[in-house]
Amino acid sequence: MLEEKIWQIEQPVDLILLPEMFPTGFSMDAPELAEHSNLGVTKWMKQMATQTKSVIAGSVIIQEGGDFFNRLLWFPQTNGARGSYIFRRSKNTYFLPHGWNICPQICYDLRFPVWSRNRQNQGKMAYDLIFYVASWPAARISAWDALLPARAIENLAYSIGVNRVGIDGNGLVYNGHSAAYDFRGTQICSVQDQDQIQIVTLDAAQLEEYRQKFPAWMDADDFEIQL
């Protein structure tokens, strides 16, 4: 079903985002649902990235050794190489064609701005787009709606949140509210409680122009995170 939806995309796109734990739904039952590295879903993501010529990213329960991780998998259009991000432990920034710098995050990270701080990097901001793949329940959707534009505003970057819809095995309701915001915090795309595909175009020139006219990022204080 998910593959069928991806093939409904009729125009070339650079990045396809899937929700948190999209193969299984969010669950703490990791031993039963975990994906071993390079098997099953990971192979499918690699194949779809190659066939669609798009980067594909989404969160999967991964088992490595005796440990389990909620890991964001990132498959580029070619080679099948994988960049990976372990939940709340990585500062990796990924790169798309056309010079975009991307900051990938998973669900709960949205509540903690320190993990997404857009720091200076050689006289520029470290990233241009931050995205969150999520399983964010309807009971707390007001926080989701407030924090997504906040991350865009404070980091002078585009912000995208991709959330699931439906009811899980524990009876939790998910009402979507997937959305994209520009660097001013203005909503440019939204999906409420629908299961559908939305295509968003981001403008690098407008982003850079705004950063030049309102360079608040140059006044941000620096700090170091120690884990």
N, C-alpha and C positions, 0 to 999 in steps of 0.2 A: 504493500500500500504506500509506504513512504517513497519507495523507488518510483512508483507510478506518478506521484505528485512531483517529484524532481523532474521527471521527463515532461511534465506539463509546462515547464519553463521554456518559452518559445524564443527568447533572445539570449545572447551571450551574457553571462554574469561572471564577476571575478570571485565572489565569495558566497558560499551557501552555508547558512547557519542552522543547526539542529538543536533542540532543547537539551537540558540536562538529563543524563541517563536515558536518552531517547529510545534505546532498544528495549528497556525493561520498565521504565518509570522509576521514580525515585524510591529507593528501598535501602534499609539497613541490613538486609539479608544478603550480605556480600558473598559468603561462600557458595550460596545456591545460584547466584546470578552473575558472578564475575566472569569477565572475558579474559582468557589467557592472551598474553601479548602475541600479536601477529596471527590470530585465529579469528574465524567468524566475522563479526562486525567490522573489525579492523581491515580485513581483506576486502569486505564490501565497500568500505569508505575509500580505500585506495583505488578500487576499480571504478567507482563512480566519479572520483576526482579526475581520473585519467580520461574517462569517456565523455564527461561533460566539459572538460578543460576548465574546470573551476576549482578553487580551493574549497574543501569541505571541512567543517569543524563541528564537533559536538562532544558531549560528555558521556563517558562509558565507565562502568565499574571494571577496573583492571586488577588482575591478580599477578603479582610478580614475587616469586619465592613464596614466603608465608604471609605476605602483606597484601592488603587490599587498598586501592586508591580510587577516588572519584577523579578521574583524569580526563582532561580535555585533549582530544586527539585532533591533530591538524594535518591534513593531507594536501600537499600542493598538487598542481595540475599535472606535473610530470615526475618521473623517476620513482614515485611511490614513497619517497622519503618522508619521515614523520617527525614533526616537532611535537613535544608533549609538555604538558603543564600539570603538575601535581597540585591538588587543591590547597591553596593558601601557602604554598612553599616556594613559588618561583617568581622571578622578576623578568622572565623572558618577554621580549617584544618580538613579534613576528612581522615579516615583511611580505607585502603583496607586490605584484607587478605594478608599474606606474608610480613607484616611489612612495606608496602608503606605508606608514608604520602603524602596527596594530597591537593593542593591549588586550589579550584575552582574559576573561574572568569567568568564574562559576558562581551562580546564584548567591549564596550567603556572603560572598565577597562584597556585594553591593552595599552592605550595611557599614563597611569599614573603609572610609576614604583613604586611609593611609596606604592601603594595598594598591591603589590606583593613582597615586599622586603622579602627575605629569611633570617630571623633573626636567631641568635643563640638560641638554646633551649637545656639547660642542656649539653652544650659542643658539640652539633651537630647542623646541619642545620634543620630548622623547617619542611621543606618539600622536597620531592624528585621529584615530578611531579607537574607542573602547567598546567592547561588547560583552554581554553577560548571557550565558545559556543557563536556563533556570527551570526548576519545578517549584514555582512560587504559589502557595495556596491562596484561594480567594479571600480567606479570613484576614490575610495581611496584605491585600493588594494595594491598599492606600499607601503603604510604605514604598512599594515598588513604583507606583505612579509618581511619588514625590522624589525618590532618590535617583531615578534614571536621568531626569533633566538636571538634577543637582550635580551629578558627575560630569555632565557635559559642560555646565557653566563653570564649575570650579577648575576644570582642566582645559578649558578652551579647546574642546575636541568634540567630534561627533560621538554620540552615545547610542547604542542599540541594545535592546533587551529582547530575547526570544524565550517565551514562556510556553508551557504546555497548556492544554485544555482537557476537560473531562473529569472523571472521578476515578481515583485509584482504589486499590484493593482494601485500603483502610477506611474508605468512605470519604476521604478528603476531596474537596471540590477545587478544581483549577479553572480559572476563568480567563486565562490568556493575558490580555492587555500587552501583548508584544508591541513594541513601539521603537521609533527612531527619533532622535532629537539632534538639532544642529548645535553648533558651538555657543549659541545664545540661550539654549534651553528651549527653543521653539520646536514643537512637535511637527515632524515632517511626514510621519506615517504612523498608523496605529491599526491594530486588530483587536477587537474586544474578545468575545468568547467564541470566536469562530476558528475552525480548522481550515486554514487556507495559506496560500503563498502570497507574499508581498515583495515587490521589487523596489528597492530604494537606490537612487543615484546620489552620490555624495560629490561635492564640488571642492576640489583642493584649492583652487584659486580664491574662492570666497573665504575659505578657512584662513588662508595665509594673509589675505587682505585684512580680515578682522583682527588677526593677531598683531599685525603691524600697527593698526589704528588704536588698538586697546591692549597694550602689552603688559597686562597685569601679571603674567607669569614671571616677568623679570624681577618682580618684587617679592616673590615667594621665598619663604625661609627654607633653609636646607636642614636635613636631619638624616640620621642613620638608623635603620631597623636592625636589631640583633635578635635572632631567634635561638 
